[in-house]
Amino acid sequence: MYARVLLMARVLIAGATGYLGGFLLAEAKERGHEVRALTRSEHQLSGASASIDEVFVGEVTKPATLVGIAKDVDVVISAIGITRQKDGLTYEDVDYQGNANLLREAVKSGVRKFVYVSVLHPEKMASLKVVQAKERFVRELQMSGIDHTVIRPNGYFSDMLAYLKMAKSGRAFVFGRGEFLINPISGRDVAAKCVDAIDLDDPEISFGGPATITHREIAQQAFDALGTKSKVTCIPVPFAKALLWLVRKLTPTTVYGPLEFSLTVITTDMVGPAYGKDSLGDFFHDEVARKHI
Ligand SMILES: NC(=O)c1ccc[n+]([C@@H]2O[C@H](COP(=O)([O-])OP(=O)(O)OC[C@H]3O[C@@H](n4cnc5c(N)ncnc54)[C@H](OP(=O)(O)O)[C@@H]3O)[C@@H](O)[C@H]2O)c1
């Protein structure tokens, strides 16, 4: 259902420097919106300058640096979150508190809508720290009174590069018999849905990519893109669970957090309503052609 249509909105994109963020900038600009991008340091966005009208340098975990960030903004889209640990900060610091700091500024400045990127099927991953932090923010967003849409996408193509890297090394590992299902989605398709959300009434939108496949098929697509013979080794699921238990006991959240997320996602079926156009096989072929792998 469509709400008021903002032909040209002033959009603040947070998480602009990430995989999804790059597509968000391009999509918002292409649709004629005025784009302000949040970054921790200006040089990170130099490659995307054509899609940006204004850069705001700030740090979501330091509220004092965010003052005025949402002034004259109609819509905030936040893709801020920890995916690969690098700062020694926790999910609570960034996925929850960082986004909460941003929300506070948005409310203060009278922003019309807040679009937040969380995860698909949080109920299947309720014990994970990252999911707990994200959903804590979702609850805060729901209680804030601001019009909002929570975007719940399946795993991005960027995360499937792990299969291409394994295939490049000669052998791919899958859990169980690789039979778990997933419909991964491209950053471009997720970005399109996030920008659509500017004019949608839906408080929540869950989706995955257009094709549902097994993890073994993803591994096969990676070998096909490389033109090499497929070699797949199966790891029993109980072994994966035991490994996770051990890592949880022996390492801090910064180490086990991303690992437990990946292990949980690939040892269960993770499928959302089909959306988008981009194909994972084409993405793998492009990555190989561009020698990114
Ligand atoms: N990857 C997936 O498969 C997937 C699936 C569903 C949902 N999501 C969610 O979608 C969002 C975007 O994912 P992505 O794959 O595009 O992630 P990404 O490439 O790692 O980008 C994350 C963004 O968050 C920012 N960020 C991280 N830590 C920060 C900190 N301490 N302070 C300020 N900014 C920080 C990064 O800024 P810097 O560049 O400055 O580090 C970057 O702009 C995340 O919230 C993720 O949880 C991801």
The ligand as a MOL file (V3000), in Angstrom:
LIG
                    3D

  0  0  0     0  0            999 V3000
M  V30 BEGIN CTAB
M  V30 COUNTS 48 52 0 0 0
M  V30 BEGIN ATOM
M  V30 1 N 25.5440 -8.9130 4.8410 0
M  V30 2 C 24.3860 -9.5770 4.9110 0
M  V30 3 O 24.2400 -10.6760 4.3890 0
M  V30 4 C 23.2080 -8.9450 5.6450 0
M  V30 5 C 21.9610 -9.5780 5.6130 0
M  V30 6 C 20.8780 -8.9690 6.2790 0
M  V30 7 C 21.0670 -7.7640 6.9390 0
M  V30 8 N 22.3080 -7.1780 6.9480 0 CHG=1
M  V30 9 C 22.4660 -5.8780 7.6110 0
M  V30 10 O 22.5590 -4.8810 6.5960 0
M  V30 11 C 23.3820 -3.8030 7.0490 0
M  V30 12 C 24.4430 -3.5020 5.9950 0
M  V30 13 O 25.2090 -4.6730 5.7500 0
M  V30 14 P 26.5060 -4.6330 4.8010 0
M  V30 15 O 26.7720 -6.0350 4.3880 0
M  V30 16 O 26.3810 -3.5610 3.7940 0 CHG=-1
M  V30 17 O 27.6160 -4.2490 5.8980 0
M  V30 18 P 29.0260 -3.5190 5.7240 0
M  V30 19 O 29.4910 -3.5720 4.3280 0
M  V30 20 O 29.9070 -4.0780 6.7830 0
M  V30 21 O 28.6700 -1.9940 6.0940 0
M  V30 22 C 28.3350 -1.6370 7.4170 0
M  V30 23 C 28.2140 -0.1350 7.5630 0
M  V30 24 O 28.0900 0.1440 8.9630 0
M  V30 25 C 29.1060 1.0400 9.3410 0
M  V30 26 N 29.6650 0.7700 10.6710 0
M  V30 27 C 30.0840 -0.4150 11.1580 0
M  V30 28 N 30.6100 -0.2500 12.3800 0
M  V30 29 C 30.5250 1.0780 12.6500 0
M  V30 30 C 30.8900 1.9000 13.7510 0
M  V30 31 N 31.4930 1.3970 14.8360 0
M  V30 32 N 30.6400 3.2130 13.6850 0
M  V30 33 C 30.0760 3.7400 12.5830 0
M  V30 34 N 29.7140 3.0330 11.5140 0
M  V30 35 C 29.9310 1.7210 11.5490 0
M  V30 36 C 30.2410 0.8620 8.3440 0
M  V30 37 O 31.0430 2.0350 8.3500 0
M  V30 38 P 32.6300 1.9520 8.0790 0
M  V30 39 O 32.7890 1.7430 6.6050 0
M  V30 40 O 33.1330 3.2670 8.5570 0
M  V30 41 O 33.1410 0.7970 8.8870 0
M  V30 42 C 29.4590 0.6190 7.0510 0
M  V30 43 O 29.0790 1.8350 6.4720 0
M  V30 44 C 23.9720 -4.2430 8.4020 0
M  V30 45 O 23.2380 -3.6560 9.4330 0
M  V30 46 C 23.7650 -5.7450 8.4050 0
M  V30 47 O 23.6290 -6.2730 9.6970 0
M  V30 48 C 23.3710 -7.7360 6.3110 0
M  V30 END ATOM
M  V30 BEGIN BOND
M  V30 1 1 1 2
M  V30 2 2 2 3
M  V30 3 1 2 4
M  V30 4 1 4 5
M  V30 5 2 4 48
M  V30 6 2 5 6
M  V30 7 1 6 7
M  V30 8 2 7 8
M  V30 9 1 8 9
M  V30 10 1 8 48
M  V30 11 1 9 10
M  V30 12 1 9 46
M  V30 13 1 10 11
M  V30 14 1 11 12
M  V30 15 1 11 44
M  V30 16 1 12 13
M  V30 17 1 13 14
M  V30 18 2 14 15
M  V30 19 1 14 16
M  V30 20 1 14 17
M  V30 21 1 17 18
M  V30 22 2 18 19
M  V30 23 1 18 20
M  V30 24 1 18 21
M  V30 25 1 21 22
M  V30 26 1 22 23
M  V30 27 1 23 24
M  V30 28 1 23 42
M  V30 29 1 24 25
M  V30 30 1 25 26
M  V30 31 1 25 36
M  V30 32 1 26 27
M  V30 33 1 26 35
M  V30 34 2 27 28
M  V30 35 1 28 29
M  V30 36 1 29 30
M  V30 37 2 29 35
M  V30 38 1 30 31
M  V30 39 2 30 32
M  V30 40 1 32 33
M  V30 41 2 33 34
M  V30 42 1 34 35
M  V30 43 1 36 37
M  V30 44 1 36 42
M  V30 45 1 37 38
M  V30 46 2 38 39
M  V30 47 1 38 40
M  V30 48 1 38 41
M  V30 49 1 42 43
M  V30 50 1 44 45
M  V30 51 1 44 46
M  V30 52 1 46 47
M  V30 END BOND
M  V30 END CTAB
M  END
